[in-house]
């Protein structure tokens, strides 16, 4: 029922109901029965509210319509845990979204049965909070996942981690996948075949600590106006098709420990504010088109263990300040345009 105000200012109720004939809403007459997998769900069935809830919040796309239908059929007719989850607390929607995800990846009959007879928090790759109600971690790396990422993952608002790395996922990453996940700490979709614009807005999430989109086909530039989360510890965009200059803002998060921007098409200078990253342990900027001198500020990062600047267009000489990197195990600057002598101070670095 929908309340509306008439032209004369009076409030009236519209009785709108689903019509099987028109596959839309009609005025009055009550809801038509709905058939799901040869099972008729009448308008007064206790399942009807749940069906409407799921069908309104999860809208399939052309490429995943079959998986949506299969998941809806499964949860409405096969799932033995159906009545243990409710609409009001979101656990029914959560279960359906994950079923949709699994069905899109292709489930065997045995796997379907296993899902139907177990709690959502016991499903493969799923971890929940201490009360075992809400999913907090989605970890499914190295499982040969295929196809596009379903955006409905973004409806799992308690997620702290998404790790779908080392699969064969394709397509782009739509903002609805991540823009309503306020608790997100780890976003790892590295080593797939994803493309389009890099989902850089993830880095604005207040709690984000790890951002890994490496070894994909992302394009575009890194925004100079974006404010990166101060919680960020791990930033890896290596082995993509990114271009443009490296923003100073990338080097501002004080907790940064790993920065990997290697094997892209970045140009310009290494940002001088990198010297403010007191916790930086790994810096990989190799195999780009970075020019200018090697900034001495890099060597203020005394916890540095790996410094890879090779295969760029760097000029000048190797600063003697390199001796400050006493924890370094790898320092590479070959295949640049550096001149001069190799500093004897390098001999003081016993861990190389």
C-alpha positions in Angstrom: 0.0 0.0 0.0 1.2 3.5 -0.8 -0.2 6.7 0.8 -0.4 9.8 -1.4 -1.9 13.3 -1.2 -4.6 14.2 -3.7 -5.0 17.6 -5.4 -7.5 18.7 -2.7 -5.1 17.9 0.0 -6.6 14.6 1.3 -4.5 11.5 2.0 -5.5 8.4 0.3 -4.1 4.8 0.1 -3.2 3.1 -3.2 -3.6 -0.6 -3.1 -0.8 -1.8 -5.4 -0.2 -5.5 -5.9 2.0 -7.6 -8.1 0.4 -8.8 -11.4 1.8 -12.1 -12.9 0.1 -11.2 -16.2 1.9 -7.8 -16.6 4.9 -8.6 -14.5 4.4 -5.3 -12.7 2.2 -3.5 -10.2 -1.5 -3.2 -10.6 -4.2 -1.3 -8.7 -6.2 -3.4 -6.3 -7.2 -7.0 -6.7 -4.6 -8.5 -4.5 -1.3 -10.1 -5.4 -1.1 -12.8 -8.0 0.6 -16.1 -7.0 4.3 -16.3 -8.0 5.8 -19.5 -9.3 9.4 -20.2 -8.3 11.0 -23.4 -9.6 7.5 -25.0 -10.2 6.5 -24.1 -6.6 3.6 -21.7 -6.3 4.0 -19.0 -3.6 0.5 -17.6 -2.9 0.0 -14.0 -1.8 -0.7 -15.0 1.8 2.2 -17.5 2.0 4.7 -16.7 4.8 7.4 -17.0 2.2 5.9 -14.2 0.1 7.2 -11.3 2.2 10.7 -12.9 2.1 10.5 -13.4 -1.7 9.5 -9.8 -2.3 12.3 -8.6 0.0 15.0 -10.4 -1.9 13.6 -9.6 -5.3 13.4 -5.9 -4.6 16.9 -5.5 -3.1 18.8 -7.8 -5.5 18.3 -6.9 -9.2 20.2 -9.2 -11.6 22.0 -8.1 -14.7 22.0 -9.7 -18.1 25.2 -11.7 -17.5 24.1 -13.1 -14.1 20.4 -13.5 -14.5 20.6 -17.3 -14.6 22.7 -17.4 -11.4 20.2 -15.1 -9.8 17.3 -17.4 -10.8 19.1 -20.5 -9.6 20.0 -18.9 -6.2 16.4 -17.7 -5.7 15.1 -21.1 -6.6 17.5 -22.7 -4.1 16.8 -20.4 -1.2 13.0 -20.5 -1.6 12.6 -24.3 -2.2 15.8 -26.2 -1.1 17.5 -24.3 1.7 16.8 -26.2 4.9 18.0 -23.2 6.9 15.6 -20.8 5.3 13.5 -20.1 8.4 16.5 -19.6 10.6 17.2 -16.2 8.9 15.1 -13.1 9.0 14.3 -10.1 6.9 14.5 -7.6 9.8 18.1 -8.2 10.8 19.4 -8.7 7.3 20.6 -12.3 7.7 18.2 -13.6 5.0 19.5 -11.1 2.5 23.1 -11.9 3.5 22.5 -15.6 2.9 20.9 -14.9 -0.5 23.7 -12.6 -1.7 26.3 -15.2 -0.9 24.3 -17.9 -2.5 24.0 -15.7 -5.6 27.8 -15.2 -5.6 28.4 -19.0 -5.3 25.9 -19.9 -7.9 27.4 -17.4 -10.3 30.7 -19.2 -9.9 29.0 -22.6 -10.6 28.1 -25.1 -7.9 28.0 -28.8 -8.2 24.8 -30.6 -6.8 26.9 -31.8 -3.8 28.0 -28.2 -3.1 24.4 -27.0 -3.3 23.4 -29.6 -0.7 26.3 -28.6 1.6 25.2 -24.9 1.6 21.6 -25.8 2.2 22.4 -27.8 5.3 24.9 -25.5 7.0 24.8 -22.0 8.6 26.0 -19.1 6.4 29.0 -18.5 8.7 30.1 -22.1 8.0 30.3 -21.7 4.2 33.6 -21.9 2.4 35.6 -18.6 2.6 33.3 -17.0 5.1 34.1 -15.7 8.6 31.6 -14.0 10.9 31.8 -11.9 14.0 31.8 -13.5 17.4 28.0 -14.0 17.5 28.0 -15.8 14.2 25.4 -13.6 12.6 27.1 -11.3 10.2 29.8 -12.0 7.6 33.0 -10.0 8.3 35.5 -11.7 6.0 35.0 -13.0 2.4 38.2 -14.9 1.6 38.2 -16.9 -1.6 41.7 -16.6 -3.2 43.1 -19.2 -5.6 39.8 -20.8 -6.4 39.6 -20.2 -10.2 36.7 -17.8 -9.7 35.4 -16.5 -13.1 33.2 -13.8 -14.6 32.3 -10.4 -13.3 32.2 -9.3 -9.7 28.6 -9.2 -8.5 27.9 -5.7 -7.0 25.6 -7.2 -4.4 28.6 -8.0 -2.3 28.3 -4.4 -1.4 25.1 -5.2 0.5 27.2 -7.1 3.1 27.7 -4.0 5.2 29.6 -5.8 8.0 32.5 -6.8 5.7 36.0 -6.0 7.0 37.8 -8.0 4.3 37.3 -8.9 0.7 40.0 -11.2 -0.7 39.3 -12.6 -4.1 42.9 -12.5 -5.3 44.6 -15.0 -7.7 41.5 -15.9 -9.7 40.4 -15.2 -13.2 37.7 -12.5 -12.6 37.0 -10.1 -15.5 35.2 -6.8 -16.0 35.3 -3.6 -14.1 34.8 -2.9 -10.4 31.6 -0.9 -9.8 31.5 1.6 -6.9 28.4 -0.1 -5.5 30.6 -3.1 -4.6 32.5 -1.1 -2.0 31.1 2.4 -1.3 28.8 1.3 1.5 31.2 -0.9 3.5 32.2 1.4 6.4 34.2 -1.3 8.2 36.3 -2.4 5.3 40.0 -2.9 6.2 41.3 -5.2 3.5 40.5 -5.0 -0.2 42.5 -7.5 -2.2 41.5 -8.3 -5.8 45.1 -8.7 -7.0 46.1 -11.2 -9.8 42.9 -11.3 -11.8 41.9 -10.0 -15.3 39.9 -7.0 -14.0 40.0 -3.7 -15.9 38.5 -0.3 -16.3 39.2 2.5 -13.9 41.1 1.7 -10.7 38.7 1.6 -7.7 40.7 4.3 -6.0 37.8 5.5 -3.9 38.3 2.5 -1.6 41.3 4.4 -0.3 39.0 7.0 1.3 37.4 4.4 3.6 38.3 5.4 7.1 39.4 2.0 8.3 41.2 0.7 5.1 44.6 -0.9 5.8 45.4 -3.0 2.8 44.6 -2.1 -0.8 45.9 -4.6 -3.4 44.7 -4.4 -7.0 48.0 -5.5 -8.5 48.5 -7.7 -11.6 45.3 -6.7 -13.4 44.5 -4.4 -16.3 43.4 -1.2 -14.6 43.8 2.0 -16.4 43.7 5.7 -15.7 45.6 8.0 -13.2 45.8 8.4 -9.5 43.9 11.5 -8.3 46.0 14.3 -6.8 42.9 15.6 -4.9 42.0 12.4 -3.2 42.5 12.2 0.6 43.9 8.8 1.4 42.9 7.1 4.6 45.4 7.6 7.4 45.0 3.9 8.4 46.5 2.7 5.1 49.5 0.3 5.6 49.7 -1.6 2.3 49.3 0.0 -1.1 49.9 -2.2 -4.2 48.9 -1.1 -7.7 51.8 -2.9 -9.4 51.5 -4.5 -12.8 48.6 -2.5 -14.3 48.3 0.1 -17.1 48.2 3.2 -14.9 49.8 6.4 -16.1 50.4 10.0 -15.1 52.5 11.4 -12.2 52.6 10.0 -8.6 50.6 12.2 -6.3 52.2 13.5 -3.1 49.0 12.4 -1.4 49.9 8.8 -2.0 52.8 9.2 0.4 50.9 10.9 3.2 49.3 8.1 5.2 51.6 7.9 8.2 51.1 4.1 8.7 52.3 3.1 5.2 54.7 0.1 5.3 54.5 -1.1 1.7 54.1 0.9 -1.5 54.2 -1.0 -4.8 53.6 1.0 -8.0 55.9 -1.0 -10.2 55.3 -2.1 -13.8 53.0 0.7 -14.9 53.5 3.9 -17.0 54.1 6.5 -14.3 56.1 9.6 -15.2 57.5 12.6 -13.4 59.5 12.6 -10.1 59.4 10.6 -7.0 57.5 12.7 -4.4 59.8 14.3 -2.0 57.4 13.9 0.9 58.2 10.2 0.9 60.8 10.9 3.6 57.9 11.4 6.1 57.0 7.7 6.0 58.8 6.5 9.1 57.3 3.0 8.9 58.0 2.3 5.2 59.7 -1.1 4.7 59.1 -1.7 1.0 59.1 0.7 -2.0 58.8 -0.6 -5.5 58.7 2.0 -8.3 60.6 -0.1 -10.8 59.7 -0.4 -14.5 58.0 2.9 -15.1 59.1 6.1 -16.8 60.0 8.1 -13.6 62.6 10.8 -14.1 64.6 13.3 -12.1 67.1 12.5 -9.4 66.9 9.9 -6.6 65.6 12.1 -3.8 67.7 12.0 -0.6 64.5 12.0 1.4 64.0 8.3 0.5 66.9 7.5 2.8 65.2 9.0 5.8 63.0 5.9 5.7 65.5 4.0 7.9 63.3 0.9 8.2 63.5 0.3 4.5 64.1 -3.4 3.6 63.4 -3.3 -0.2 64.0 -0.4 -2.4 63.5 -1.0 -6.1 63.9 1.9 -8.6 65.4 0.1 -11.5 64.3 0.4 -15.2 63.2 4.1 -15.1 64.7 7.4 -16.4 66.4 8.6 -13.2 69.4 10.9 -13.5 72.1 12.2 -11.3 74.1 10.0 -8.9 73.4 7.6 -6.1 73.3 9.6 -2.9 75.7 8.7 -0.1 72.7 8.7 2.2 72.0 5.2 1.0 74.1 4.1 4.0 71.1 5.0 6.2 69.2 2.0 5.0 70.8 -0.4 7.4 67.9 -2.9 7.2 67.9 -3.1 3.4 68.2 -6.5 1.8 67.5 -5.4 -1.8 68.4 -2.1 -3.4 68.1 -1.9 -7.2 68.7 1.2 -9.4 70.0 -0.4 -12.5 68.8 0.5 -16.0 68.5 4.2 -15.3 70.6 7.2 -16.5 72.6 7.5 -13.3 76.2 8.7 -13.4 79.2 8.9 -11.1 80.8 6.4 -8.8 79.1 3.9 -6.6 79.2 5.2 -3.0 81.5 3.2 -0.8 78.9 3.6 1.9 77.0 0.8 0.3 79.6 -1.6 1.7 78.3 -0.8 5.2 75.0 -2.4 4.5 75.5 -5.9 5.9 72.1 -7.3 4.9 72.3 -6.7 1.2 
